[in-house]
Amino acid sequence: MSELKELPSLDLSALVASRVCHDIISPVGAITNGLEVLDEDGAEDMRDFAMDLIRKSARQASAKLQFARLAFGAAGSAGAEIDLGDAQVVATGFMENEKSDLDWQVTRHLMPKNYVKLLLNLILIANQCVPRGGTIKVTMEGEPSSPSFELVASGQNPRIPIGMKETLEGTEPERVDAHSVQPIYTFLLAKECGSAVVINKEEEQVRITTSSKM
């Protein structure tokens, strides 16, 4: 397997945009379906169901977009810092629509934006490791200017998705597409932060840690 090549910025942005669009298609489609039900003649008995569907799907779409804005977006100018309290809010909102619970044990600080983006992307990685649901515990050590993160995903039959470990270690995935771009992006964020991501399966949990490469 070959070393991960640097993706042209246009290709990377296009793949990340595809990933974000893929994540919000479902709730936006559900909103459309709910509105179509309301437009139908004689659908009074379905009105409450349609309104509940629209409300739930709108909250879900908003949570996913707010998370994506912080995890993938510019989120301020170069060198900007982000309040970890804001990161916790968007991460909690995102995880409310997932099968796993988020156990956030990180103290509120201002932190360089790339570290915050890295942490949010690690939550996405951890969430994929417990597809049947569970708990994702998030902790941090070190100073906010150069932190180390640890995420432990516990649940029923946790697993590391095929190829993810190798991609996070800097190996070129079999296919570079909208599906594989998120771990690629996580690796690139860690590299930009001067960190390395280590992911390992340990009995009934998957542990993800970051450490400085400097």
Phi, psi and chi 1 to 4 in degrees:
 res  aa     phi    psi   chi1   chi2   chi3   chi4
   1 MET       -  139.5  -58.4  179.3   76.1      -
   2 SER   -93.7  161.7   60.0      -      -      -
   3 GLU   -69.3  143.5 -176.3  178.5  -10.0      -
   4 LEU   -62.4  126.8  179.7   63.4      -      -
   5 LYS   -86.2  151.5  -56.8  177.8 -178.0   67.4
   6 GLU   -66.2  127.1  -71.4  -72.8  -16.7      -
   7 LEU   -83.4  136.5  -71.8  173.6      -      -
   8 PRO   -55.2  143.8  -23.8   33.5      -      -
   9 SER   -57.9  -36.6   57.7      -      -      -
  10 LEU   -66.3  -41.5  -74.5  177.1      -      -
  11 ASP   -64.8  -43.8  -69.3  -14.1      -      -
  12 LEU   -62.5  -45.2  179.4   61.7      -      -
  13 SER   -66.1  -36.9   59.6      -      -      -
  14 ALA   -65.8  -41.5      -      -      -      -
  15 LEU   -68.2  -41.0  -71.3  169.6      -      -
  16 VAL   -65.2  -40.8  169.7      -      -      -
  17 ALA   -61.6  -39.9      -      -      -      -
  18 SER   -63.1  -39.8  -66.0      -      -      -
  19 ARG   -63.5  -45.1  164.0   65.1 -168.6 -108.8
  20 VAL   -63.5  -44.0  173.5      -      -      -
  21 CYS   -61.0  -41.0  -69.9      -      -      -
  22 HIS   -59.8  -39.0  175.6  -87.6      -      -
  23 ASP   -70.3  -29.7  -73.9  -10.8      -      -
  24 ILE  -102.3   -3.8   64.1  170.5      -      -
  25 ILE   -60.3  -43.7  -79.1  174.2      -      -
  26 SER   -61.6  -53.6  179.2      -      -      -
  27 PRO   -66.6  -34.2   20.4  -31.5      -      -
  28 VAL   -67.8  -39.5  170.7      -      -      -
  29 GLY   -63.0  -37.2      -      -      -      -
  30 ALA   -66.5  -37.2      -      -      -      -
  31 ILE   -61.7  -44.1  -67.5  171.3      -      -
  32 THR   -60.0  -44.1  -58.3      -      -      -
  33 ASN   -62.1  -41.4  -68.2  -21.7      -      -
  34 GLY   -62.9  -40.8      -      -      -      -
  35 LEU   -66.6  -35.8  -68.4  171.5      -      -
  36 GLU   -65.0  -37.7  -71.3  175.2   -9.1      -
  37 VAL   -63.3  -42.0  169.8      -      -      -
  38 LEU   -64.6  -29.5  -67.8  178.1      -      -
  39 ASP   -78.5  -15.7  -73.5  -20.5      -      -
  40 GLU   -74.5  139.4  -68.6  178.6   -0.3      -
  41 ASP   -69.9  140.4  -67.6  -27.1      -      -
  42 GLY    72.9   23.1      -      -      -      -
  43 ALA  -103.9   27.5      -      -      -      -
  44 GLU   -60.2  -35.4  -72.3  -60.3  -40.9      -
  45 ASP   -70.7  -15.9   57.1  -28.3      -      -
  46 MET  -102.7    0.5  -65.7  -68.5  -70.5      -
  47 ARG   -62.3  -46.9 -175.0  175.4 -176.1   83.8
  48 ASP   -63.0  -41.7  -71.5  -16.2      -      -
  49 PHE   -60.7  -44.9  168.3   78.7      -      -
  50 ALA   -64.1  -42.0      -      -      -      -
  51 MET   -66.2  -40.0  -70.8  -57.4  -60.8      -
  52 ASP   -63.2  -41.0  -73.5  -16.5      -      -
  53 LEU   -63.0  -43.5  177.3   62.9      -      -
  54 ILE   -64.0  -46.3  -68.8  169.9      -      -
  55 ARG   -61.2  -48.7  -68.5 -170.5 -173.5   97.4
  56 LYS   -62.2  -43.9  178.7 -179.5  177.7 -179.1
  57 SER   -69.7  -35.5  -60.4      -      -      -
  58 ALA   -65.7  -42.0      -      -      -      -
  59 ARG   -63.0  -40.9  -72.2 -166.5  -62.6  -92.6
  60 GLN   -65.4  -45.5 -174.5  176.9    8.6      -
  61 ALA   -62.2  -41.4      -      -      -      -
  62 SER   -63.3  -43.6  176.2      -      -      -
  63 ALA   -62.9  -41.7      -      -      -      -
  64 LYS   -66.4  -40.2  -74.2  179.1  176.9  -70.0
  65 LEU   -69.6  -40.4  -76.2  171.0      -      -
  66 GLN   -63.7  -40.1  -70.7 -177.0   57.9      -
  67 PHE   -64.0  -46.9 -175.0   93.0      -      -
  68 ALA   -62.9  -37.2      -      -      -      -
  69 ARG   -59.7  -40.2  177.0  178.5  175.7  -89.7
  70 LEU   -82.9  -37.9 -148.8   55.2      -      -
  71 ALA   -76.5  -32.1      -      -      -      -
  72 PHE  -119.9  -20.0  -58.1  116.0      -      -
  73 GLY   -83.0  178.5      -      -      -      -
  74 ALA   -67.8  -39.0      -      -      -      -
  75 ALA    48.4   54.5      -      -      -      -
  76 GLY   103.1  175.1      -      -      -      -
  77 SER   -77.6  171.9   59.2      -      -      -
  78 ALA   -57.2  133.8      -      -      -      -
  79 GLY    80.5    4.8      -      -      -      -
  80 ALA   -69.0  155.2      -      -      -      -
  81 GLU  -108.7  151.3  -67.8 -175.6  -36.1      -
  82 ILE  -123.1  140.6  -63.9  174.4      -      -
  83 ASP   -73.9  123.5 -170.3  -30.2      -      -
  84 LEU   -63.4  -22.5  -85.4  174.2      -      -
  85 GLY   -61.9  -39.6      -      -      -      -
  86 ASP   -66.2  -39.2  -65.4  -23.4      -      -
  87 ALA   -63.3  -40.6      -      -      -      -
  88 GLN   -63.3  -41.3 -179.0 -179.3    5.1      -
  89 VAL   -61.1  -48.4  168.8      -      -      -
  90 VAL   -71.2  -34.0  -60.1      -      -      -
  91 ALA   -67.3  -41.6      -      -      -      -
  92 THR   -64.2  -43.1  -59.8      -      -      -
  93 GLY   -62.4  -40.4      -      -      -      -
  94 PHE   -64.7  -45.2  175.5   85.0      -      -
  95 MET   -72.3  -16.8  -68.8  -58.6  -61.7      -
  96 GLU   -62.9  -22.4  -76.3  179.2   -6.6      -
  97 ASN   -98.9    4.1  -59.1  -58.3      -      -
  98 GLU  -106.3  172.2  -59.3  -61.6  -52.3      -
  99 LYS   -78.1  -23.1  -66.2 -179.6 -179.6  179.2
 100 SER   -98.7  155.5  -65.3      -      -      -
 101 ASP   -95.1  146.6  -62.6  -39.4      -      -
 102 LEU  -101.2  121.9 -177.9   65.5      -      -
 103 ASP  -107.2   89.6 -179.2    9.0      -      -
 104 TRP   -88.5  113.1 -179.1  -77.0      -      -
 105 GLN  -121.4   42.1  -62.9 -169.1   12.1      -
 106 VAL  -109.9  126.4 -179.8      -      -      -
 107 THR   -67.8  145.6  -55.5      -      -      -
 108 ARG   -69.6  125.5 -172.4  167.8 -172.1  168.7
 109 HIS  -145.3  165.4  -63.1  -72.7      -      -
 110 LEU   -86.5  134.2  -75.7  176.1      -      -
 111 MET  -139.5  143.6 -178.2  176.3  -72.6      -
 112 PRO   -50.5  137.4  -28.4   36.1      -      -
 113 LYS   -59.1  -35.0   69.5  173.4 -176.2  178.4
 114 ASN   -66.8  -31.7  -82.6  -10.9      -      -
 115 TYR   -68.2  -38.6  -79.0  110.0      -      -
 116 VAL   -65.5  -44.0  176.5      -      -      -
 117 LYS   -61.7  -39.8  -69.7  155.4   69.5   74.3
 118 LEU   -62.0  -45.8  174.7   58.9      -      -
 119 LEU   -60.3  -44.7  176.8   56.0      -      -
 120 LEU   -64.7  -38.1  -65.9  179.8      -      -
 121 ASN   -68.6  -32.3  -85.2  -88.8      -      -
 122 LEU   -67.0  -32.0  -68.7  174.7      -      -
 123 ILE   -64.0  -40.5  -69.7  173.7      -      -
 124 LEU   -61.9  -41.8  -68.8  179.1      -      -
 125 ILE   -61.3  -49.1  -64.7  -69.8      -      -
 126 ALA   -61.1  -37.8      -      -      -      -
 127 ASN   -64.0  -34.0 -168.1   42.0      -      -
 128 GLN   -70.5  -18.6  -66.0  177.5   58.8      -
 129 CYS   -84.4   -9.7  -64.9      -      -      -
 130 VAL  -128.7   68.2  -82.1      -      -      -
 131 PRO   -63.2  -21.6   22.8  -33.9      -      -
 132 ARG   -93.8    2.9  -63.8 -172.4  179.1 -175.5
 133 GLY    97.8  161.9      -      -      -      -
 134 GLY   164.3 -140.5      -      -      -      -
 135 THR  -133.4  137.4  -59.7      -      -      -
 136 ILE  -114.6  110.4  -62.0  171.1      -      -
 137 LYS   -95.6  128.5  180.0 -179.7  177.0 -179.1
 138 VAL  -118.2  123.0 -176.8      -      -      -
 139 THR  -132.8  166.6   57.9      -      -      -
 140 MET  -143.6  144.2 -175.2 -166.1   90.2      -
 141 GLU  -126.6  158.9  -67.9 -175.3   -5.3      -
 142 GLY    90.1 -178.9      -      -      -      -
 143 GLU   -79.6  151.0  -64.6  -60.8  -41.3      -
 144 PRO   -58.1  -25.2  -24.5   33.9      -      -
 145 SER   -76.5  -17.3   58.5      -      -      -
 146 SER  -155.2   69.7 -176.4      -      -      -
 147 PRO   -84.8  162.5   33.1  -36.5      -      -
 148 SER  -119.2  133.6  -65.4      -      -      -
 149 PHE  -108.0  151.2  -58.2  118.2      -      -
 150 GLU  -136.6  128.7  179.9  178.0   81.4      -
 151 LEU  -124.6  129.9  -68.4   82.6      -      -
 152 VAL  -118.6  116.1  178.0      -      -      -
 153 ALA  -100.8  113.2      -      -      -      -
 154 SER  -115.3  143.2  -53.9      -      -      -
 155 GLY   172.0 -167.2      -      -      -      -
 156 GLN   -80.9  123.5 -176.2  179.3    3.6      -
 157 ASN    50.7   55.9  -63.5  -34.3      -      -
 158 PRO   -64.9  153.2   26.6  -34.5      -      -
 159 ARG  -154.8  158.4   59.6  174.8  178.7   79.5
 160 ILE   -99.5  119.8  -59.6  174.8      -      -
 161 PRO   -53.4  146.8  -26.9   35.5      -      -
 162 ILE   -55.5  128.8  -64.9  173.9      -      -
 163 GLY    85.4  -13.6      -      -      -      -
 164 MET   -67.1  -44.9  179.8  174.1  -74.5      -
 165 LYS   -57.5  -44.9 -180.0  178.0  176.5   67.6
 166 GLU   -66.1  -39.9  -68.2   78.3   10.5      -
 167 THR   -64.8  -42.7  -59.0      -      -      -
 168 LEU   -66.3  -20.4  -69.1  173.3      -      -
 169 GLU   -91.9    0.5  -67.6  173.3  -11.3      -
 170 GLY    99.2   18.6      -      -      -      -
 171 THR   -95.8  140.0  -61.3      -      -      -
 172 GLU   -63.0  124.5 -176.5   88.5   17.8      -
 173 PRO   -70.3  163.1   24.5  -32.0      -      -
 174 GLU   -59.1  -38.8 -173.5  174.2  -24.7      -
 175 ARG  -132.7  133.9  -67.4 -177.3   59.0 -173.2
 176 VAL  -100.5  104.0  178.0      -      -      -
 177 ASP  -147.5 -171.6   53.9   20.8      -      -
 178 ALA   -64.4  -22.6      -      -      -      -
 179 HIS   -77.5  -42.2  177.1   72.8      -      -
 180 SER   -89.9   -7.2   63.8      -      -      -
 181 VAL   -68.2  -29.0   72.2      -      -      -
 182 GLN   -66.2  -47.5 -163.7  -91.3  -41.2      -
 183 PRO   -65.3  -30.5   14.5  -26.5      -      -
 184 ILE   -63.2  -47.2  -68.7  173.6      -      -
 185 TYR   -61.5  -38.3 -175.4   70.7      -      -
 186 THR   -63.4  -43.7  -55.8      -      -      -
 187 PHE   -60.3  -43.9  167.1   76.7      -      -
 188 LEU   -66.3  -37.5  -65.2  174.5      -      -
 189 LEU   -63.3  -45.6  -85.3  173.7      -      -
 190 ALA   -61.0  -41.6      -      -      -      -
 191 LYS   -61.8  -42.1 -175.9  178.3  178.6 -178.8
 192 GLU   -63.8  -32.3 -175.7   69.9   20.4      -
 193 CYS   -83.3   -3.1  -66.8      -      -      -
 194 GLY    73.0   28.4      -      -      -      -
 195 SER  -120.2  164.4  -60.4      -      -      -
 196 ALA  -122.8  144.0      -      -      -      -
 197 VAL  -105.3  129.4  178.3      -      -      -
 198 VAL  -120.0  129.2  177.4      -      -      -
 199 ILE  -129.1  130.7 -179.4  170.0      -      -
 200 ASN  -142.6  146.3  -72.7  -56.6      -      -
 201 LYS   -89.2  129.3  170.1   79.7  160.8   42.5
 202 GLU  -132.8   97.7  -58.1  174.9   -5.7      -
 203 GLU    51.3 -111.4  -62.9 -178.7   -6.9      -
 204 GLU   -97.8   28.4  -67.3  -56.2  -50.2      -
 205 GLN  -154.2  160.7   62.3 -172.6   27.6      -
 206 VAL  -117.1  127.9  172.6      -      -      -
 207 ARG  -109.0  130.6 -173.6 -179.2  -55.7  -87.3
 208 ILE  -121.4  126.5  -54.0  167.3      -      -
 209 THR  -132.2  155.3   58.3      -      -      -
 210 THR  -121.1  147.6   65.9      -      -      -
 211 SER  -145.7  152.6   58.6      -      -      -
 212 SER   -70.0  139.1  174.9      -      -      -
 213 LYS   -93.9   -5.4  -63.6  172.9   65.2  176.0
 214 MET   -90.9      -  -65.9 -179.2  -68.2      -
